[in-house]
Amino acid sequence: SKELIDTINAGVQTTFSYTIKICRSGFLYNNELEKVAIHKRISYDIWSETYIIESDFQKKSVMYLKNIDDTLNNLKSITKIKIVDISRLSKDNKYYFKTRLTIKITQLNSYMHFIYNILSIFRYKTSYISGSSFKLSEIINQKE
C-alpha cells in the first residue's frame, strides 16, 4: 500500500516474514509436514537514497537498490524453496501449500520515535491462504 511505502521511505525499518507450509490432505484432518519461514528486512537510507534488503533465505544476503519497483519485486519474489524432501511424499496422497505474510515495523530511527511511536509495535498478519491440492503423481506425469 502507499502508506507502507511512505513509511519505508521515511526510514522506518520493516520486516516481511513469509511462512510456507506443506500439508497432507486427510479424510478427517490435515497434517502439516513441514514449515519454512523466510524473513526479508527492508530499510531506506534517506541520505544515499538506497533501499537495503537483508534476507535470511537460503543464506544471509544484503542487496542495495535505488528503485522502489525493483525493491518491491524483490520483496514479493521467492523462488526455488526447498520445503520438504520429495522422498517423504507419497505419490498418491493429496498435498497443498499454505502461506502467510507478516509485516512488522521493527526499528525506528531516533528522530522518528516521536512521530511513529505508536507504530513501533505495528504488526500485520494475513490469514493463511491455501493453494489447490495436488498429487505428486500428477506433477510427475506433467513433466514426462
N, C-alpha and C positions, 0 to 999 in steps of 0.2 A: 504494500500500500504506500501511498505518497507520504503518509505520516511516518512510517517506519524508515523510508529512505531519507526523509528530512532529519529524523533522529540520528541516523548513522552519519549523515553529512555534517551534523553538529559536533561530531567527535565522540559519540557515545558508542562504547564497545558492546557488541551484540553477538550472542551465540545462537547458532541454528543447530539443533540436535535432531537427527533423524534416527528413529527406531524402526527397524525392519525385522519382522518375524516370519518364519515359515511354519505353517501349521498343517497337521494332517486332519482332513475331514473325517468325522466319525458318524455313526448312526445316531448315537445318543449324546456324544460330546466331541469337542475338537481338542486336539492335542498339540500344544506348542512344542516344536522340535528344537529350534534354535532361535536366538535373538542377537542382533548386531546393533550397536549404537555408533553413530558417526557424528562427530562434532566439528562444526566449522565456525570459527570465531572471526568476525569482521570488525575492523576499526577503520576510521578515516583520519589520516594525518592532514589537518587543515593547513599546515604550513607548506608541505610539499604537494598537497592536493593529490594524494595517493591513497587508494584503498588497499588495506592489508588483510589478507585472508590466511588464517592459520588453520590447518586441518590435521586431524589425527588419523585420517582414513588411510589404511594400509601402512603408511609411515608418516611421521610428523613432517609437515612441509609448510613453507611460507610462500605466498605469492603476492606480488605487488602489481596493482592495476591502476590505470589512470581513468578508465571509462566505467561509468556506473552500469551500463548494459552488459559489458563483459563480466563485471563483478557479480551481477545478479544471475547471469547464465552459469557462472562457476558455482554459485551457492546452490542452485537448484539442480545441478548436474551431478549425478552419482552413477557410475557405471562399473561393470565388472566386479561386483561384490561377491566375495565368497562367504556364503552363509552356512551352508551345510555340505558335508562330503556326500556326493551323489550316491556313493555305495550304501549310505544309510537309508536311502529311499527305496521303496518297493515300486515296481513298475505299474502295479495295478491299484495302488491306493490313490486317493484324491488328495491334493495339496492346494494350499493357497497362501498368498503373502498378505500380511497386514503391515501397514506403515503408519507412522505418526510423526508429526513435526512439532518441536517445541522451540519457541523463540524466547530468549531470555536476555534482558539487558543486564550485563554482568559487571560493568565498571563505568563510572563516570569520572571525567577529569575534574580536578578540584574546583575549578571555577564553575562547573556545571552543576555541582551538588545543590546549590541554592535553587536553581531553576527546575531541575529534574529530580529533586529529592524523592518525590512520590514514585517516580518511575524506576528508581534503583532496585525495587523489588518486583518490577514488572516481569510477568511470565505468562506466556500464552501457549496452550497445548491444544492441538487439534484432537478430535477423537480418532480412534484407529479406523483406517479405511482399508477394507478388504478387497483384494483383487478377485478375479474369476478363478474358480477351481480348475485344476488340470491334473491329468495323469502323466506320469513320467513316460509311459509307453507312447502317449500321443505326441510328446515333444520329440522323442527319439525317432518315431516314424516320419515326422515332418522333415527332419534333417536328411533322411535317406532318399 
